[in-house]
Amino acid sequence: MVDYNASAGLYPCKTVKRTSHIRYRRFDTVAEALRFAIEDMPPSMLQGSILEVDEARFGGQEMQWLYEAEAYPLARRIG
């Protein structure tokens, strides 16, 4: 299980057209990184993105599962 309070780095997928200005970001907590990835990034960018926590890496589908998990500590955006 992931520690939602650990710090994390988010590597957004590199789009072919490079139309997105979203770049690598460091977050104080995994929960904040997941919130940004799921709620603020374009959905098309989730696949191919990587969340790095300590030595572990999580892909787009795994990030979605972690965000939807009962243990996720932050309020989720409705809609």
Helices and strands as residue ranges (DSSP letters): E 8-11, E 25-27, H 30-35, I 36-40, H 43-46, E 50-53, E 56-58, H 60-68
